[in-house]
Amino acid sequence: MKQKKEILKPKMNELKELRDQFKKIEEVYLRKKAQYDQTTAGIESENAGLESEVKKLRDEVYGDDTKIHKLKQQAYVVELMTQRLNDENDYIHGKKQFSSTFKSNREMLQAAIKQQESDIRDLKKQRENVKENYGPSVR
């Protein structure tokens, strides 16, 4: 038994040294792992904050783009209306001719209104005629 102890003694000493080395390495590992975990948590937190800020800024940019598009469309409508008014002014002063029938857009619209009013008068007369001639049997 003593002889076996003597044979195993160097191996036991080597095992003790390896265990001591393992404990030291494990301590270093655990310390560095804690440091890594803490750094990772900080980065993840910062990342979440940045993602939130990016989302907010994207939404703001989208809203601004929408406003820009709307304003451009409104400016285009105003430009068209201005052009129509300038053209109408030219028609009235004889610088341009609207069509072969009408001098200006205004004249065309007034003629359309007169025609509609005439049609309304005729329809009212027809209605009265129907009421007088066919009275209660129409209902």
Helices and strands as residue ranges (DSSP letters): H 2-92, H 105-134, G 135-138
